[in-house]
């Protein structure tokens, strides 16, 4: 599929997809006329890349995570101590962000539930 179709299927602008490719998060084949060609697995990889970057990971760490996910089939994956320490630090930061987001979500939900618009939290129609 061409970059426009990948953009339509993922909701990611073509400019961002090109950036992801520059950063090594995606790769494409090039046709004779220079157009990028992506395969079906790139839909999921692009979506995951966007999610990781939006969650606050650098593109460098997002690439590491995507590559690790791709290599799950390997019985005993390896990485350097330096990379493992970097990932452990990032994991702790993600846990902190998740805890903060969870508290924020719970506070907003509790507030809405206590108002006459609580049906919005419980999934009811307005």
C-alpha positions as CSV (number, residue, x, y, z in Angstrom):
1,X,0.0,0.0,0.0
2,X,1.1,3.6,-0.6
3,X,1.7,6.1,2.1
4,X,-1.7,7.8,1.6
5,X,-3.5,4.5,2.2
6,X,-1.4,3.8,5.3
7,X,-2.3,7.3,6.5
8,X,-6.0,6.7,5.9
9,X,-5.9,3.4,7.7
10,X,-4.0,4.6,10.7
11,X,-5.2,8.2,11.0
12,X,-1.6,9.3,11.0
13,X,-0.7,12.2,8.6
14,X,1.7,11.3,5.8
15,X,4.2,13.9,7.1
16,X,4.3,12.1,10.4
17,X,4.7,8.7,8.7
18,X,7.7,10.1,6.8
19,X,9.1,11.3,10.1
20,X,8.6,7.9,11.7
21,X,10.5,6.4,8.7
22,X,13.4,8.9,9.1
23,X,13.6,7.9,12.8
24,X,13.6,4.1,12.0
25,X,10.2,3.4,13.5
26,X,8.9,2.3,10.0
27,X,10.5,1.1,6.9
28,X,9.2,0.9,3.4
29,X,10.1,-0.6,0.1
30,X,10.6,1.9,-2.8
31,X,9.0,1.2,-6.2
32,X,10.8,2.2,-9.4
33,X,9.1,5.5,-9.4
34,X,10.2,6.2,-5.8
35,X,6.9,5.8,-4.1
36,X,6.9,4.2,-0.7
37,X,5.3,0.8,-0.4
38,X,4.1,-0.5,3.0
39,X,2.7,-3.9,3.9
40,X,-0.1,-4.9,6.2
41,X,2.1,-5.3,9.3
42,X,3.0,-1.6,8.9
43,X,-0.5,-0.6,9.9
44,X,0.0,-2.0,13.4
45,X,3.6,-0.8,13.7
46,X,2.7,2.7,12.7
47,X,-0.2,2.7,15.2
48,X,2.0,1.4,18.0
49,X,4.7,3.9,17.1
50,X,2.3,6.8,17.4
51,X,0.9,5.5,20.7
52,X,4.4,5.1,22.2
53,X,5.4,8.6,21.1
54,X,2.2,10.1,22.3
55,X,2.8,8.3,25.7
56,X,6.0,10.3,26.0
57,X,8.7,7.9,24.7
58,X,11.4,9.4,22.6
59,X,11.5,8.0,19.1
60,X,14.7,6.3,20.0
61,X,13.1,4.4,22.8
62,X,9.9,3.8,20.8
63,X,12.1,2.1,18.1
64,X,13.6,-0.2,20.8
65,X,10.2,-1.1,22.1
66,X,8.9,-1.8,18.6
67,X,11.9,-3.9,17.8
68,X,11.6,-5.9,21.1
69,X,7.9,-6.5,20.3
70,X,8.8,-7.8,16.8
71,X,11.4,-10.2,18.3
72,X,9.2,-11.7,20.9
73,X,9.5,-15.1,19.1
74,X,13.1,-15.2,20.1
75,X,13.4,-17.5,23.2
76,X,16.0,-15.4,25.0
77,X,16.3,-11.8,23.7
78,X,19.4,-10.0,24.7
79,X,20.4,-6.3,25.1
80,X,23.3,-4.5,26.6
81,X,23.4,-3.5,30.3
82,X,23.3,0.1,29.2
83,X,20.1,-0.4,27.2
84,X,18.5,-2.4,29.9
85,X,19.2,0.4,32.4
86,X,17.8,2.9,30.0
87,X,14.7,0.8,29.5
88,X,14.3,0.3,33.3
89,X,14.5,4.0,33.8
90,X,11.9,4.6,31.1
91,X,9.7,1.9,32.6
92,X,9.7,3.6,36.0
93,X,8.8,6.9,34.3
94,X,6.0,5.3,32.5
95,X,4.7,3.8,35.7
96,X,4.8,7.2,37.3
97,X,2.9,8.7,34.4
98,X,0.3,5.9,34.5
99,X,-0.3,6.4,38.2
100,X,-0.7,10.2,37.7
101,X,-3.1,9.6,34.7
102,X,-5.1,7.1,36.8
103,X,-5.5,9.5,39.6
104,X,-6.6,12.2,37.2
105,X,-9.0,9.9,35.5
106,X,-10.5,8.8,38.8
107,X,-10.9,12.4,40.0
108,X,-12.7,13.5,36.8
109,X,-14.9,10.4,36.9
110,X,-15.8,10.9,40.5
111,X,-16.6,14.6,39.9
112,X,-18.9,13.8,37.0
113,X,-20.6,11.0,38.8
114,X,-21.5,13.4,41.6
115,X,-23.1,15.9,39.2
116,X,-26.4,15.6,37.5
117,X,-24.4,14.5,34.4
118,X,-23.1,11.3,35.9
119,X,-24.8,9.4,33.2
120,X,-21.9,10.5,30.9
121,X,-19.5,8.4,33.1
122,X,-21.8,5.4,33.3
123,X,-22.2,5.3,29.5
124,X,-25.7,6.6,29.4
125,X,-27.0,9.0,26.7
126,X,-27.2,12.7,27.4
